[in-house]
Amino acid sequence: MQLNLQELPAEIVQAKQRYGIVGNAPGLIAAVSRAIQVAPIDLSVLVTGESGTGKEFFPKIIHGFSSRKHSKYIAVNCGAIPEGTIDSELFGHEKGSFTGAISSRKGYFEEADGGTIFLDEVAELPLTTQARLLRVLESGEFIKVGSSAVQRSNVRIVAATNVDMAKAVAEGRFREDLYYRLSTVSIQIPPLRDRGNDIALLARKFASDFAERYTMPAISFDDSARAALLRYRWPGNVRQLKNVVEQIALFESGNTIDSEIVGTFLPAGSMNYTPVAPHTESAHEYESERDALFGMILRLQHQIEALNIRIDELTSESSSVPSGAFQPVEDVLPRGEESSVRSIVRFQPFSSSFPPAGGNSSGSVNDMVTVQSSPVTLEDTERDTIRRALERNGGKRKEAARELNISERTLYRKIKDYGIDL
């Protein structure tokens, strides 16, 4: 389910526009709404989610919608600061407190007094630093490295992590008391694979931004490319999607991108988010096969419905044709594991073996007509459907592909595989 901008509260629309958040997935909108709601209240917030989901936007929303918005906002990547200097970075140090400390230095907590500090990758903090951080959260007090003077700081802390914090606490890698202090309010950011059509929206934005930045012809994505983007699991989330789209925009500048091109820029042997039946073909080939089958099924259904109507008319007009001569039979074709069921209705040919004259006329029509099932394979049905589509369109492959609702590339391959003469 995707939400329209018209359905969103004005504050959420404003936050999305101000901080460049793209997408309308319910999980994303819920996270933005939660950040706006908690912003005016000085509580610690823990933002969780997989790497690359865009957790860094939410501390900015919280700061921007709070009373601290005119004070400093400092973002600190805890995982990028060496363990030996992290305390100095956060709390400052006095001159001569360690080798290289040639002068006193303010830490982030002193610099951001009255504002907001965003602690990214907070789970990477050493246990000793965690103890210092807990003291700041509880009392607002800290001590510089090499000093004995207690200082106070009025700072709001928003932390983020992609680590399972409950597991980190259980393993002794993170203090339980600090975890509960940080997670007074928690905001969960959904992974990209759970955001549906947001993937296509983000891909279009990244492609447009790349073309504008480097003054290159923009690329566009056809339906098969968008479907391929949605099928991939995106373990690196938005960060990975941007990387892939920018590569495509560079090497396929100005082109229309289809599923085959997308596949060449994804990791070899990558797992599709939508499960497929095990075979040797790649994901985009499977999708083409499925599209072809679906297109043929729709047309078979239409033809059969017309035949059923015609048969009913004939049997009502003439008693010479048994009313049950044609019997529709339904087969079920599952589409992978998506619980989507399509019906293929086919006719079983009736036999010419009618009962002898003067036979028992009280029997049912099924007793009068011997119905013989002629096994027809899916390949036979597909071959005949393609041939008829080509005949109806005068051998024009483009028109036939449009009628069958498949790509021209797939149609060319099918014609070659089945040896269809035009």
C-alpha positions in Angstrom: 0.0 0.0 0.0 1.3 3.4 -1.0 0.0 6.7 0.3 -0.6 9.9 -1.8 0.8 13.2 -0.8 -2.8 14.5 -0.5 -3.5 12.0 2.2 -0.5 13.0 4.4 -0.6 15.5 7.2 1.0 18.9 6.3 3.9 18.4 8.8 4.9 15.1 7.2 4.9 16.6 3.7 6.9 19.5 4.9 9.5 17.2 6.6 9.8 15.1 3.4 10.4 18.1 1.2 12.8 19.8 3.7 15.0 16.8 4.2 14.7 15.2 0.7 12.9 12.0 1.8 11.5 10.1 -1.1 8.7 7.5 -0.8 5.2 6.9 0.5 5.5 3.5 2.0 3.4 3.2 5.3 6.5 2.1 7.3 8.4 5.1 6.2 5.6 7.5 6.8 5.0 6.0 10.3 8.7 6.6 11.1 8.6 10.3 9.9 5.4 10.8 11.9 6.9 9.4 15.0 10.0 11.6 14.7 7.8 14.7 14.4 5.7 13.7 17.4 8.6 13.2 19.7 10.6 16.2 18.5 9.1 18.8 20.9 9.7 16.6 23.9 13.3 16.3 25.2 13.5 12.5 25.3 16.3 10.4 24.1 15.6 8.6 20.8 17.1 5.4 19.4 16.7 5.0 15.6 17.1 1.4 14.4 17.3 -0.1 11.0 19.5 -1.9 8.5 22.6 -0.2 7.1 21.8 2.2 4.2 18.1 2.7 5.1 18.6 6.5 5.7 18.6 6.6 9.5 20.6 9.8 9.4 17.5 11.8 8.2 15.5 11.2 11.4 17.7 13.0 13.9 17.6 16.0 11.6 13.8 15.9 11.6 13.8 15.6 15.4 16.2 18.5 15.8 14.4 20.6 13.1 11.0 20.3 14.6 12.2 20.8 18.2 12.7 24.0 20.3 16.5 23.4 19.8 16.4 24.0 16.1 18.3 27.3 16.3 21.1 25.6 18.3 23.9 23.4 17.1 23.3 20.0 15.6 26.4 17.7 15.6 26.5 14.3 14.0 29.1 11.8 15.3 30.0 8.5 13.7 31.0 6.5 16.7 32.4 3.7 14.5 34.8 5.9 12.7 36.6 7.3 15.8 39.5 5.2 17.2 38.8 3.8 20.7 41.8 5.7 22.1 40.4 9.1 21.1 36.6 8.7 21.4 36.4 10.1 24.9 38.4 13.1 23.9 36.2 13.7 20.9 33.0 13.5 22.8 33.9 15.1 26.1 37.1 17.2 25.3 40.5 17.1 27.0 42.9 19.3 28.9 46.4 20.3 27.7 49.0 17.6 28.3 46.4 15.0 29.3 47.9 12.6 26.7 50.7 12.5 24.1 49.8 15.0 21.4 47.4 17.1 23.6 49.3 20.4 23.0 46.3 22.5 24.0 42.9 22.1 25.7 40.0 21.1 23.4 36.2 21.3 23.7 34.3 18.0 23.1 31.1 17.6 21.1 29.0 17.7 24.3 30.4 21.1 25.2 30.2 22.5 21.7 26.6 21.3 21.2 25.3 22.7 24.6 21.6 23.6 24.1 21.5 21.6 20.8 21.3 18.0 19.6 24.0 15.3 19.2 23.4 12.5 16.8 25.4 9.4 17.8 25.5 7.2 14.7 26.6 3.5 15.1 26.3 4.0 18.9 26.7 0.2 19.4 30.4 0.6 18.5 31.2 2.7 21.6 33.7 1.1 24.0 32.2 0.1 27.4 34.2 2.8 29.2 32.7 5.5 27.0 29.3 4.0 27.4 29.6 4.6 31.2 30.5 8.3 30.6 27.6 8.6 28.2 25.2 7.2 30.7 26.3 9.8 33.2 25.5 12.6 30.7 22.1 11.1 30.0 21.2 10.8 33.7 22.6 14.0 35.2 23.9 16.1 32.3 27.4 16.0 33.7 30.7 15.1 32.2 34.4 15.4 32.9 37.0 16.2 30.3 39.9 13.8 29.7 42.7 14.8 32.1 40.5 17.1 34.2 38.8 16.7 37.6 36.3 19.5 37.1 32.7 18.5 36.5 31.0 20.3 33.6 27.3 20.4 32.7 25.8 20.2 29.2 22.2 20.6 28.1 22.2 18.3 25.1 19.6 16.1 23.5 20.9 12.8 22.3 19.6 10.9 19.3 21.3 7.6 18.6 21.2 5.2 15.7 22.4 1.6 15.1 21.9 -1.3 12.7 22.9 -3.7 15.4 20.4 -6.0 17.3 20.7 -4.1 20.6 19.0 -6.8 22.7 21.5 -9.3 21.4 24.4 -6.9 22.1 23.2 -6.4 25.7 22.8 -10.2 26.2 26.4 -10.7 24.9 27.8 -8.0 27.2 28.8 -5.7 24.4 26.5 -2.9 25.4 25.3 -1.7 28.8 21.8 -2.6 29.5 21.1 0.5 31.6 22.4 2.7 28.8 20.3 0.9 26.2 17.1 1.6 28.2 18.2 5.3 28.6 18.9 5.7 24.9 15.7 3.9 23.8 13.2 6.0 25.7 11.6 6.3 22.3 12.4 4.0 19.4 12.0 4.6 15.7 12.3 1.7 13.3 13.2 2.4 9.7 11.9 -0.2 7.2 14.4 -1.9 4.8 14.1 -0.8 1.2 12.8 -4.2 0.1 9.7 -3.7 2.2 8.9 -0.2 0.7 7.3 -1.4 -2.6 7.0 1.2 -5.3 9.4 3.5 -3.3 12.2 1.6 -5.0 11.1 2.8 -8.5 10.6 6.4 -7.2 14.1 6.5 -5.7 15.6 5.0 -8.8 14.0 7.7 -11.0 15.2 10.4 -8.6 18.8 9.1 -8.5 18.9 8.8 -12.3 17.6 12.3 -12.7 20.0 13.8 -10.1 22.9 12.1 -11.8 22.0 13.4 -15.2 21.6 16.9 -13.9 24.8 16.9 -11.9 27.0 15.7 -14.8 24.9 17.2 -17.6 24.4 13.8 -19.3 21.3 12.5 -21.1 18.9 10.9 -18.6 18.0 7.3 -18.6 14.5 5.9 -18.2 13.2 2.6 -16.9 10.6 0.5 -18.7 8.1 -1.8 -16.9 10.4 -4.8 -16.9 13.3 -2.8 -15.4 11.0 -1.5 -12.6 9.9 -5.1 -11.9 13.5 -6.3 -11.8 14.3 -3.5 -9.3 11.4 -4.6 -7.1 12.4 -8.2 -7.2 15.9 -7.7 -5.9 16.4 -7.9 -2.2 18.7 -4.8 -1.8 20.8 -5.9 1.2 22.5 -2.5 1.0 19.2 -0.7 0.9 18.9 2.9 -0.4 22.7 3.3 -0.5 23.1 0.3 -2.7 20.2 1.3 -5.0 21.8 4.7 -5.5 25.2 3.1 -6.4 23.6 0.8 -8.9 21.4 3.5 -10.6 24.4 5.8 -10.9 26.4 3.1 -12.6 23.6 2.4 -15.0 23.1 6.2 -15.7 26.8 6.4 -16.5 27.2 3.5 -18.8 23.8 3.5 -20.4 23.4 7.3 -20.7 20.3 8.3 -22.6 19.0 4.8 -23.0 15.7 3.1 -22.0 16.7 0.5 -19.4 15.1 -3.0 -19.4 15.3 -5.9 -17.0 18.3 -7.4 -18.8 20.4 -4.3 -18.4 19.4 -4.0 -14.7 20.5 -7.6 -14.2 24.0 -6.9 -15.5 24.6 -4.3 -12.8 23.4 -6.5 -9.9 25.7 -8.9 -8.1 26.2 -12.2 -9.9 24.0 -14.9 -8.4 22.1 -12.4 -6.3 19.0 -13.6 -4.5 15.6 -12.4 -5.7 13.3 -11.1 -3.0 10.4 -12.8 -4.8 11.1 -16.6 -4.7 11.2 -18.4 -8.0 11.1 -22.1 -9.0 14.6 -23.7 -9.1 15.9 -23.8 -12.6 19.0 -22.6 -14.5 17.5 -19.5 -16.0 18.2 -16.1 -14.5 15.6 -14.0 -12.7 14.8 -11.7 -15.6 14.3 -14.7 -17.9 11.9 -16.2 -15.4 9.9 -13.0 -15.3 9.7 -12.9 -19.1 8.4 -16.5 -19.1 5.8 -15.6 -16.5 4.7 -12.5 -18.4 4.3 -14.6 -21.6 2.3 -17.2 -19.8 0.1 -14.6 -18.2 -0.6 -12.9 -21.5 -1.5 -16.1 -23.2 -3.7 -17.2 -20.4 -5.7 -14.0 -20.6 -6.3 -14.4 -24.3 -7.2 -18.1 -23.9 -9.8 -17.1 -21.3 -11.3 -14.5 -23.6 -11.5 -17.0 -26.5 -13.0 -19.7 -24.4 -15.6 -17.4 -22.9 -16.6 -16.5 -26.5 -16.8 -20.2 -27.4 -18.9 -21.0 -24.4 -21.4 -18.4 -25.3 -21.5 -19.6 -28.9 -21.9 -23.2 -27.9 -24.8 -22.3 -25.6 -26.5 -20.5 -28.5 -26.0 -23.5 -30.8 -27.2 -26.1 -28.3 -30.4 -24.0 -27.6 -31.1 -23.8 -31.3 -30.4 -27.3 -32.5 -31.1 -30.6 -30.7 -28.6 -32.4 -33.0 -25.7 -31.1 -30.9 -25.5 -32.6 -27.4 -25.5 -29.8 -24.8 -22.6 -31.4 -23.0 -20.4 -32.0 -26.0 -18.0 -29.4 -24.7 -16.9 -29.5 -21.1 -14.7 -26.8 -19.7 -11.9 -28.0 -17.5 -9.8 -25.8 -15.2 -6.3 -26.3 -14.4 -4.5 -24.2 -11.7 -1.2 -22.6 -12.5 0.6 -21.1 -9.4 2.9 -18.2 -10.0 6.0 -19.1 -8.1 5.2 -18.9 -4.3 3.2 -15.7 -4.5 -0.2 -17.4 -3.8 -1.5 -15.9 -7.0 -3.6 -18.4 -8.9 -4.5 -18.1 -12.6 -7.0 -20.4 -14.3 -6.4 -21.9 -17.7 -9.7 -23.1 -19.2 -9.5 -25.5 -22.1 -12.0 -27.7 -24.0 -11.9 -31.4 -24.1 -12.7 -32.6 -27.6 -15.8 -34.8 -27.9 -15.8 -38.2 -29.6 -17.8 -39.0 -32.6 -18.9 -42.2 -30.9 -22.6 -41.6 -30.4 -24.9 -44.2 -29.0 -26.8 -46.4 -31.5 -30.2 -45.3 -32.7 -32.9 -46.4 -30.4 -30.6 -46.6 -27.4 -31.5 -45.6 -23.9 -32.5 -42.0 -24.1 -33.0 -41.6 -20.4 -29.3 -41.3 -19.7 -27.4 -38.1 -19.1 -25.6 -36.2 -21.8 -22.4 -37.4 -20.4 -23.6 -41.0 -20.9 -24.4 -40.2 -24.5 -21.0 -38.7 -25.4 -17.6 -40.3 -24.8 -15.2 -37.5 -23.7 -11.6 -38.1 -24.5 -8.9 -36.0 -22.9 -6.1 -35.2 -25.4 -3.0 -34.2 -23.5 -1.8 -30.8 -24.5 1.4 -29.5 -23.1 2.0 -25.9 -22.1 4.6 -25.6 -24.8 2.0 -26.6 -27.4 -0.4 -24.0 -26.2 2.2 -21.4 -26.1 3.5 -22.2 -29.6 -0.1 -22.1 -31.1 -0.9 -18.9 -29.3 2.2 -17.1 -30.6 1.6 -18.4 -34.1 -2.0 -17.1 -34.1 -1.0 -13.8 -32.7 1.6 -13.4 -35.5 -1.0 -14.4 -38.1 -3.5 -11.9 -36.8 -0.9 -9.1 -36.9 0.4 -10.0 -40.4 3.7 -11.3 -39.1 4.5 -8.0 -37.4 6.4 -9.0 -34.3 6.1 -5.7 -32.5 2.3 -5.8 -32.8 2.1 -9.4 -31.8 4.3 -8.8 -28.7 2.0 -6.0 -27.7 -1.1 -8.2 -28.0 0.6 -11.0 -26.0 1.7 -8.4 -23.4 5.4 -9.6 -23.6 8.6 -7.9 -24.7 9.8 -8.1 -28.3 13.0 -9.7 -27.0 11.0 -12.5 -25.4 8.9 -13.0 -28.5 12.0 -13.3 -30.7 13.4 -15.9 -28.4 10.2 -17.9 -28.3 9.9 -17.9 -32.1 13.5 -19.2 -32.4 13.0 -21.8 -29.6 9.8 -23.2 -31.2 10.9 -22.9 -34.8 7.9 -20.9 -35.8 7.9 -20.0 -39.5 6.6 -16.5 -40.4 
